Amino acid sequence: MSDLPISENTRLPEGVKDFLPGGARKIEYLQEVLAGVYRNWGYKPIITPTLEYLQVIERGLGESLREKTFRLDDRQSGKLVAFSPDITPQVARIVATRMRDFPLPLRLCYSGRVLRYTERKSGKEREIFQSGAELMGLRSAEADAEMVAMAVEGFRALGVEEFSVDVGQVEFFHGVMGQLDLPAAQARRIQDAIARKDRPELEALLSDLPSDDPRKKEVLALPRLYGGREVLDRAAAQVTNPESCRALENLRQVLALLDRYGVSDHVTFDLGEIRGLDYHTGLIFQGYLKGIGREVCSGGRYDNLVGRYGYSVPATGFTFNILGLLSSLAEELEGKVDAPCAILVCEEKMGQGSAFDLVRALRSRGYSAALDIAPRELSETLTCARLQDFSMVLVIDEKRETVRILRLEENTEETASLRDVFAPEFKLEPSRRD
């Protein structure tokens, strides 16, 4: 027998968690609310597999996600298989190989878990709960706007009041950077400086260009192109290359549609945003909650992804990080996600007569009801019921043909006839405090 403490024998790998009933209820609530938003917009659910052949899933991954993919040998096939680090490439594969005969556009949604390798002690989750939507077959501002508007509606449906959606445009950035003929290593350093909005370092990296070179001015402007709709006008005054100008026109069209959707008050622009350069092809966005530094929602256009699986269709989509929402909305969820009205039924003297029949009757009426089949005193039953989030305990007295109704949260008790409790019209919802 191992001499290690039990805690060492049963600990989980870093980056994954168990979720007890309270946390699991909150995760289910978040998933159900978001699924309701997708359903209201006409999106159909899809379920992707846990495992894929590595060579298949890698076709749909950018370089950064390839490096984070868990892989292992499949003894059945002799091939390498992988846990997908992202659901979107899986949806792309399914559309390309299983849904070619479906009319476009396709509106698909999902909720699932992925695994990503992270550096040891990085503090990041390896197991990520994703909930998202993908719109396949449209290359238009209308499709881009639909994604942003749905994300905003997702936040609103969750009851979030203070949040923002930061919108960028990959083609705008490519237009500015494409004018510079730089070695790859220097281009990466410039991108890193832009991401950190470090203007002094940018100036140092561009010191070989004359100060009045318009290309240099466009690059130096990128970190400052952040804010409200006025950013689009400031950007138009700074850039002249055709690719960036087309990107700005796309953003203006999207903004006009977001005004019509009534969600533009939550939108900001960040034209120096460079995440997703190896994956996205147009509009990109991230959703943030006030006071939280990391995004809990991200999305954008990825017109080349489905084509990697042999079916060239444009696409756009987004995903919510459920665990990010869970930790960020801890206080808000505490008041919203109550334990269900669960009822524990027992008898004064152990038996399975009326208690057995009453539990079946309550379930048929839509209640969550369990039969206490453990031989113990009523005081022990009540203690267990409280610890397990039961709302009330019904104690049947067969001899008197009565039922004691003990409401645990309110700490109240009443008595009703057994016949009345069996009646379909009898209501057992817990009373509410004023």
FIVO-371358 format. One record per residue (C-alpha): residue number from 0; x, y, z. Coordinates in steps of 0.2 Angstrom, whole numbers, plus 5000, padded with zeros to 4 digits. Layout:
<pts>
PT  NUM  X  Y  Z
...
</pts>
This chain:
<pts>
PT  0  5000  5000  5000
PT  1  5006  5017  4996
PT  2  5012  5028  5010
PT  3  5008  5044  5002
PT  4  4993  5054  5009
PT  5  4976  5051  5002
PT  6  4976  5069  4995
PT  7  4991  5064  4984
PT  8  4984  5048  4978
PT  9  4968  5057  4973
PT  10  4973  5074  4966
PT  11  4969  5079  4949
PT  12  4981  5085  4935
PT  13  4984  5103  4935
PT  14  4971  5113  4925
PT  15  4956  5102  4927
PT  16  4943  5102  4941
PT  17  4928  5093  4949
PT  18  4912  5102  4950
PT  19  4900  5098  4964
PT  20  4881  5100  4962
PT  21  4882  5119  4966
PT  22  4895  5123  4953
PT  23  4888  5110  4941
PT  24  4870  5119  4942
PT  25  4878  5135  4938
PT  26  4887  5128  4923
PT  27  4871  5120  4917
PT  28  4862  5137  4919
PT  29  4875  5146  4909
PT  30  4874  5133  4895
PT  31  4855  5133  4895
PT  32  4854  5152  4894
PT  33  4866  5153  4879
PT  34  4858  5139  4870
PT  35  4841  5148  4872
PT  36  4849  5163  4863
PT  37  4856  5152  4849
PT  38  4839  5144  4847
PT  39  4830  5160  4846
PT  40  4841  5165  4832
PT  41  4838  5149  4822
PT  42  4854  5140  4826
PT  43  4853  5121  4826
PT  44  4864  5111  4839
PT  45  4878  5100  4834
PT  46  4889  5088  4844
PT  47  4907  5085  4840
PT  48  4917  5070  4845
PT  49  4930  5070  4860
PT  50  4944  5062  4849
PT  51  4950  5065  4832
PT  52  4964  5059  4821
PT  53  4978  5071  4824
PT  54  4982  5073  4806
PT  55  4963  5078  4803
PT  56  4961  5090  4817
PT  57  4978  5098  4814
PT  58  4972  5104  4796
PT  59  4960  5116  4805
PT  60  4971  5122  4818
PT  61  4982  5138  4818
PT  62  5000  5136  4824
PT  63  4997  5141  4842
PT  64  4983  5128  4844
PT  65  4993  5115  4836
PT  66  5006  5117  4850
PT  67  4992  5115  4863
PT  68  4985  5099  4857
PT  69  4985  5083  4868
PT  70  4989  5068  4857
PT  71  4991  5050  4861
PT  72  4993  5033  4852
PT  73  4977  5024  4847
PT  74  4981  5005  4849
PT  75  4966  5001  4838
PT  76  4972  5010  4822
PT  77  4990  5013  4826
PT  78  4988  5031  4822
PT  79  4990  5047  4833
PT  80  4973  5054  4839
PT  81  4970  5070  4848
PT  82  4959  5079  4860
PT  83  4953  5094  4851
PT  84  4959  5110  4858
PT  85  4944  5120  4849
PT  86  4927  5115  4843
PT  87  4926  5127  4828
PT  88  4938  5116  4817
PT  89  4928  5101  4821
PT  90  4912  5110  4815
PT  91  4921  5115  4800
PT  92  4926  5097  4796
PT  93  4908  5091  4799
PT  94  4901  5104  4787
PT  95  4914  5100  4774
PT  96  4912  5081  4775
PT  97  4894  5078  4781
PT  98  4884  5093  4776
PT  99  4889  5098  4759
PT  100  4871  5094  4752
PT  101  4863  5106  4765
PT  102  4857  5123  4758
PT  103  4868  5138  4764
PT  104  4869  5147  4775
PT  105  4871  5134  4789
PT  106  4868  5140  4807
PT  107  4875  5128  4820
PT  108  4878  5129  4838
PT  109  4886  5119  4851
PT  110  4891  5116  4869
PT  111  4906  5105  4874
PT  112  4923  5103  4882
PT  113  4940  5104  4874
PT  114  4958  5101  4881
PT  115  4973  5112  4879
PT  116  4991  5109  4884
PT  117  4997  5123  4895
PT  118  5014  5127  4903
PT  119  5016  5120  4920
PT  120  5010  5132  4934
PT  121  5004  5144  4921
PT  122  4987  5145  4931
PT  123  4977  5142  4915
PT  124  4964  5129  4913
PT  125  4968  5114  4902
PT  126  4949  5109  4901
PT  127  4939  5123  4893
PT  128  4920  5123  4892
PT  129  4914  5131  4876
PT  130  4897  5137  4870
PT  131  4896  5145  4853
PT  132  4888  5147  4836
PT  133  4895  5146  4818
PT  134  4887  5154  4803
PT  135  4893  5145  4787
PT  136  4891  5151  4769
PT  137  4890  5170  4770
PT  138  4904  5183  4766
PT  139  4895  5199  4771
PT  140  4894  5212  4784
PT  141  4876  5206  4789
PT  142  4884  5189  4794
PT  143  4898  5198  4804
PT  144  4885  5209  4813
PT  145  4874  5194  4817
PT  146  4889  5186  4827
PT  147  4892  5202  4837
PT  148  4874  5205  4840
PT  149  4871  5187  4846
PT  150  4886  5189  4858
PT  151  4879  5205  4865
PT  152  4862  5196  4867
PT  153  4871  5182  4876
PT  154  4878  5194  4889
PT  155  4861  5202  4891
PT  156  4852  5185  4893
PT  157  4864  5181  4907
PT  158  4859  5197  4916
PT  159  4876  5205  4913
PT  160  4874  5224  4913
PT  161  4892  5230  4911
PT  162  4902  5223  4897
PT  163  4910  5227  4881
PT  164  4913  5219  4864
PT  165  4930  5225  4857
PT  166  4930  5224  4838
PT  167  4945  5223  4826
PT  168  4949  5219  4808
PT  169  4963  5207  4803
PT  170  4963  5214  4785
PT  171  4965  5232  4792
PT  172  4981  5226  4801
PT  173  4987  5216  4786
PT  174  4985  5231  4775
PT  175  4996  5242  4786
PT  176  5009  5228  4789
PT  177  5010  5222  4771
PT  178  5017  5238  4765
PT  179  5033  5235  4775
PT  180  5046  5223  4768
PT  181  5053  5217  4784
PT  182  5062  5201  4790
PT  183  5050  5189  4799
PT  184  5059  5190  4815
PT  185  5057  5209  4815
PT  186  5039  5209  4810
PT  187  5035  5197  4825
PT  188  5044  5210  4836
PT  189  5033  5224  4829
PT  190  5017  5214  4831
PT  191  5022  5210  4849
PT  192  5025  5229  4852
PT  193  5008  5233  4844
PT  194  4999  5220  4855
PT  195  5007  5228  4871
PT  196  5003  5246  4864
PT  197  5022  5250  4867
PT  198  5025  5265  4856
PT  199  5043  5269  4861
PT  200  5048  5251  4856
PT  201  5038  5253  4840
PT  202  5048  5268  4836
PT  203  5064  5260  4839
PT  204  5060  5245  4828
PT  205  5055  5257  4814
PT  206  5070  5268  4816
PT  207  5077  5264  4799
PT  208  5062  5272  4791
PT  209  5061  5291  4789
PT  210  5050  5300  4801
PT  211  5039  5307  4787
PT  212  5037  5290  4779
PT  213  5018  5286  4778
PT  214  5020  5268  4781
PT  215  5029  5272  4797
PT  216  5015  5283  4803
PT  217  5002  5270  4799
PT  218  5011  5257  4810
PT  219  5014  5270  4824
PT  220  4995  5274  4824
PT  221  4989  5256  4827
PT  222  4991  5256  4846
PT  223  4981  5272  4847
PT  224  4966  5266  4837
PT  225  4956  5261  4851
PT  226  4939  5268  4857
PT  227  4921  5271  4851
PT  228  4915  5274  4833
PT  229  4926  5289  4831
PT  230  4940  5277  4829
PT  231  4934  5273  4812
PT  232  4936  5291  4806
PT  233  4953  5293  4814
PT  234  4959  5277  4806
PT  235  4953  5283  4789
PT  236  4963  5299  4791
PT  237  4979  5288  4795
PT  238  4979  5274  4782
PT  239  4978  5275  4763
PT  240  4982  5257  4758
PT  241  4967  5248  4749
PT  242  4966  5233  4760
PT  243  4964  5243  4776
PT  244  4952  5255  4768
PT  245  4941  5240  4763
PT  246  4942  5234  4780
PT  247  4936  5250  4787
PT  248  4921  5250  4775
PT  249  4917  5233  4782
PT  250  4917  5239  4799
PT  251  4906  5254  4795
PT  252  4893  5243  4787
PT  253  4894  5231  4802
PT  254  4892  5246  4814
PT  255  4877  5252  4805
PT  256  4869  5235  4807
PT  257  4873  5235  4825
PT  258  4864  5251  4827
PT  259  4849  5243  4820
PT  260  4850  5229  4831
PT  261  4851  5241  4846
PT  262  4868  5234  4853
PT  263  4881  5246  4847
PT  264  4882  5255  4864
PT  265  4892  5240  4870
PT  266  4904  5240  4855
PT  267  4921  5247  4855
PT  268  4935  5246  4842
PT  269  4953  5241  4843
PT  270  4961  5241  4826
PT  271  4978  5236  4834
PT  272  4971  5220  4840
PT  273  4982  5206  4832
PT  274  4976  5190  4840
PT  275  4970  5176  4828
PT  276  4981  5182  4814
PT  277  4985  5164  4809
PT  278  4966  5159  4809
PT  279  4955  5174  4806
PT  280  4952  5183  4789
PT  281  4941  5198  4793
PT  282  4931  5205  4808
PT  283  4937  5199  4825
PT  284  4930  5202  4842
PT  285  4932  5199  4861
PT  286  4919  5201  4874
PT  287  4924  5207  4891
PT  288  4915  5210  4908
PT  289  4919  5225  4918
PT  290  4934  5223  4929
PT  291  4939  5207  4922
PT  292  4955  5208  4912
PT  293  4953  5192  4901
PT  294  4940  5190  4888
PT  295  4925  5178  4891
PT  296  4919  5178  4873
PT  297  4929  5178  4857
PT  298  4925  5176  4838
PT  299  4927  5182  4821
PT  300  4928  5178  4802
PT  301  4938  5163  4796
PT  302  4934  5161  4778
PT  303  4948  5149  4774
PT  304  4945  5136  4787
PT  305  4932  5125  4780
PT  306  4941  5125  4764
PT  307  4955  5115  4772
PT  308  4943  5101  4773
PT  309  4939  5102  4754
PT  310  4924  5113  4754
PT  311  4927  5131  4751
PT  312  4914  5141  4760
PT  313  4916  5157  4770
PT  314  4912  5157  4789
PT  315  4911  5166  4805
PT  316  4907  5162  4823
PT  317  4911  5165  4841
PT  318  4912  5155  4857
PT  319  4909  5159  4876
PT  320  4921  5152  4889
PT  321  4909  5145  4901
PT  322  4922  5143  4915
PT  323  4927  5161  4912
PT  324  4909  5166  4915
PT  325  4907  5155  4930
PT  326  4922  5163  4939
PT  327  4918  5181  4933
PT  328  4899  5180  4937
PT  329  4901  5171  4954
PT  330  4891  5184  4964
PT  331  4877  5186  4951
PT  332  4875  5168  4949
PT  333  4874  5165  4967
PT  334  4857  5174  4968
PT  335  4850  5168  4951
PT  336  4854  5149  4951
PT  337  4845  5142  4966
PT  338  4844  5124  4970
PT  339  4828  5117  4962
PT  340  4813  5113  4973
PT  341  4818  5096  4978
PT  342  4808  5086  4990
PT  343  4813  5072  5001
PT  344  4799  5060  5006
PT  345  4800  5049  5022
PT  346  4789  5040  5034
PT  347  4787  5041  5053
PT  348  4791  5022  5053
PT  349  4802  5014  5039
PT  350  4791  5007  5025
PT  351  4788  5009  5007
PT  352  4769  5011  5007
PT  353  4762  5028  5004
PT  354  4779  5036  5003
PT  355  4784  5026  4988
PT  356  4768  5030  4979
PT  357  4769  5049  4984
PT  358  4786  5050  4977
PT  359  4780  5043  4960
PT  360  4765  5055  4960
PT  361  4776  5070  4964
PT  362  4787  5066  4950
PT  363  4773  5064  4938
PT  364  4768  5082  4942
PT  365  4785  5088  4938
PT  366  4793  5089  4955
PT  367  4811  5083  4959
PT  368  4807  5070  4973
PT  369  4817  5057  4981
PT  370  4813  5043  4993
PT  371  4823  5042  5009
PT  372  4827  5024  5010
PT  373  4840  5025  5023
PT  374  4836  5018  5041
PT  375  4839  5033  5052
PT  376  4831  5045  5064
PT  377  4821  5060  5057
PT  378  4834  5072  5064
PT  379  4847  5064  5054
PT  380  4836  5064  5038
PT  381  4834  5083  5040
PT  382  4852  5086  5042
PT  383  4856  5076  5026
PT  384  4842  5085  5017
PT  385  4849  5102  5021
PT  386  4867  5097  5016
PT  387  4860  5090  5000
PT  388  4850  5106  4995
PT  389  4832  5098  4997
PT  390  4819  5112  4999
PT  391  4808  5102  5009
PT  392  4805  5086  5018
PT  393  4788  5077  5018
PT  394  4785  5065  5033
PT  395  4771  5053  5031
PT  396  4762  5047  5046
PT  397  4752  5032  5040
PT  398  4742  5029  5056
PT  399  4735  5047  5056
PT  400  4735  5048  5037
PT  401  4744  5065  5038
PT  402  4759  5073  5030
PT  403  4771  5085  5039
PT  404  4778  5097  5027
PT  405  4795  5104  5033
PT  406  4801  5119  5023
PT  407  4820  5119  5026
PT  408  4825  5136  5021
PT  409  4811  5145  5029
PT  410  4811  5133  5044
PT  411  4792  5131  5044
PT  412  4781  5117  5046
PT  413  4763  5113  5042
PT  414  4752  5098  5042
PT  415  4741  5092  5028
PT  416  4730  5076  5025
PT  417  4739  5063  5015
PT  418  4724  5063  5003
PT  419  4726  5081  4999
PT  420  4745  5080  4996
PT  421  4741  5066  4983
PT  422  4729  5077  4974
PT  423  4736  5085  4958
PT  424  4730  5102  4962
PT  425  4740  5102  4979
PT  426  4755  5114  4977
PT  427  4771  5111  4986
PT  428  4782  5126  4981
PT  429  4792  5133  4995
PT  430  4785  5149  5003
PT  431  4795  5164  5000
PT  432  4801  5177  5012
PT  433  4796  5195  5010
</pts>
